[in-house]
C-alpha cells in the first residue's frame, strides 16, 4: 500500500549521497595559516583569509549541516519543513559562485578594491546589527541573493527559475504548503492518484535541485580554495 514512507523513502538514498558528497570537499590550502597569525598579512592576504573562512564555514560546513537537517526531516516525514532548506542550499551555492567568479576576475584585472568589496560583503554582510565572533558589529551590506542568481544564470540558465520554484516552498503560502503536507507523515494522502503523481513531481524537482546545488557548490568551493592558495603565495 502506498504511504508517505514508501514514496518519500525513494529519495532518501539520493539525499544521503548528496550529504556524503559534502564530506569529500578538500581542506583549504595548507600554506594559508589558520591563525593566530605570527606575521602581518598583506592587504591581499587579508582578503584571502576572509574568503577562505567564508568558503569553509559559511559555505561548505553550513551546507553540510543544512543537508544533514534536510535528511533528518525527510526521514521523519516532515517534507514541508525540509523543502525550504533546499532553497537555502541553493542560495549558498549562488553566493559562493558569485564570490568565486570575482576571485577569478581578479586574476585578469588585479583590482583589489573590487575584490575587497565582494569579499567583505560575503564575510560580514548583514541587514541588521550582527556581532562578529570578536565582538564588533558586521559593517557591510550583504550580496543581494538575486544578484548572485543573475551571475549563476550565466552558467546555469535555469537557475533563477529553479530558485523561484523553491521559494514557493519557503513562503507562508497555503497552496504549496498543503501540496507538501499531503506527502508527509501527518497529511499522508499517497493513496490519492493525483497526489501520487503530483507528489513525485514535487519531490523529484526538490531532490534534483539539492543534487545540482551541492554538486555545483563543491566545484565552486574547490575552485575558490585553489585561487585563494595561488593569491596567498603571490603575496608571501
N, C-alpha and C positions, 0 to 999 in steps of 0.2 A: 504494500500500500504506500502511495506517495505521501510523504510528510516533510516537514522542514529539515529533518536530519538527513533523510535520503537524498534530498535535492540540493540543499546548500552544501552538504558534505562533499559533493563532486568537486568543489572548488578549493577545498582545504589544502590538498596536496600542492596546488599551484601557489597558494599564498605561502605555504611553508617553504617552497623553493625560492620564492622572492626573498623571504626572510634570510634564508641561507646565503643568497647571493650577496646580501649586505655584509655578511661575515667575511667575505673574500676581498674586501677593499684593502689595498695596501696602506701601510702606515705612511705618514709624511716622511719626506727625505730625512735621513739620519743626520745630515750635516746642518740641519736647521735646529739650533738648540731650543729645548723646551722651556728653559728658564729655571731659576732666576739667571739672568744674563750676567756674564762677567765683564763683557765689553759693551760699550755704547754702540748700538746698531746704526747703520747709515739710514738715511731717510727711506730709501727703497726697501731696505731690510725690515724696517719697522712696519711697512705696509704688507710685506710678505708675511710677517708674523701674524698680523691681523687676518689676512686672507687664509692662512693655514688653520688658524683657530676656528674660523667660520666653517671651512671645508670639513674639518674633523668633527667639531662639536655641533655647530649649527646645521650642518647638512647631513653628514654620514651618521653620527650617533643619534641625532634626532629622528632621522628617517628609520633607523633600525628600531628605536623604541616605539615609534608610531606603528610600524608594520607588525611588531610583536603585539601591540594592543589590538590592531585590526584582527589578527588571528584569534586572539582570546575572545573578543566579542563575537566573532563569526562562529566559533566553536560552541558558544553558549546560546546561539540563536538570536543574538541582538544585532541583526543585519542593519536596521535603520540607524543604529549608533555607530556601526563600523564604516558605513559608506562615507560620512563626512571626513573621516580620517584619510580616506583615499585621496580626497581633494587636497588635504594638507600635504601629503607626499608629492602630489603633482605640483603643488606650489613650490615646495622645497627644490624640486628638480628645476623649475623655471628660473628661480632666483639664483641657484647655483650655476646654471648655464649662463645666465646674464653676467655673473662675476667672471666666469672663465673666458667668455668672449672678450671682455675688457682686458683681461690678463693677456690674451693672445694679441690683441691690438697694440698693447704696449711694446711688443717685440718690434713692430714696424714704426710706431710714431714716437716712442720714448717720451711720451707726455706724462710726466709723473703727477701733474696736477689732476688730470682726468682720471688716472688710475686711483689716486688717493680719494677722490670724490666717491667713486663707486665702492672701493674697499671700506671706507668709513661708513657708508650707508648700510652695507650688509653686516658690518661688525657691530655698530652701535646705533642703528636706525630704530626709532620708536616714535609713536604718535603721542604718547603721554609720558609723564615722568617715570623713568625706569632707572634703577640703580645698577650700575655695572658691578662686577664682583669686588672691585677695590673700593667701592663706596661712593664714587662720583656718578652723577646722572649721565645717561646717554644724551648726546647732544646733536645727533643727526636725524634728519627725516629719512624714513626707510625707502628702499626701492619700491616703487608702486608695482603691485603684482601684475597689473595689466601691461606695464612697460616690459616686464620680464616675459610675459606671454607673447607680446609682439616680437620680441627678439627670438624667442623659441620658435615662433611660427615661420621664421626664415629657413629653418632646417626641418621643421615638422609642421607642415601646412595646416594640419587638422588640430593643432594644439589648443587654439583659442576655443574652437567649437567643443572640444572634449572637456575643456575646463568649465565652460558654461553648462555643459551637461552635468558635470559633477557638482556644480554649485547648487543645482536643484535639490540635491540630497542633503545639503548643508543649511538651506534656508528654512525658516519656520512656515513652509508652505504645506498645506494639508495633502494635496494630490500625490506628490512624490513620497511623502512620509507614509501614507496609507498603502501605496504600492509596495514599499519595502517592508512595512509592518506585517503585511499579509504573508510575507515569505519567511518570517522568523518564528521563534518558538511560541510567542504569545498569540500572534494573529494566524498562524499556520492554516493556510487555505489552499494547499497544493493539490487537493483533490479536484479543485475547480480547473477546468481545462484552460480557460482564459488566463487565470492567474498562473498556471503552469507555464504556458507559452511566454507570457509577458515576463514572468519571474526569471526565467532563464535568459531572456534577452537582457534584463537589467543586471543580473549577476555576471553574465559574460562581459558586458560593457565595463562594469566596475572592476572586475578582476583583470581584464586586459589593460585597463588604464593604469592599474597598480603595477603590473608587469612592465609596461612601457616606461613608466616613470622611474622605477628602480633601475632598470637596465640603462636608461639614459643618464640617471644620476650617477651610477657607478663610473660611466665613461667620463662624465664631467669632473668628478672628484679626482680620478686618476690623472686626467689632463691638468687639472688645477695644481695638484701636488707636483707634477713634473715641471710645470712652468715656474712655480714658486722655488723649486730646487735650483733651476737654472738662474733665476734672478738673484737668489741669495749668494750663489757662487760668484757671480759677476761683481758683486759688491763686497766680497770677502776681503 
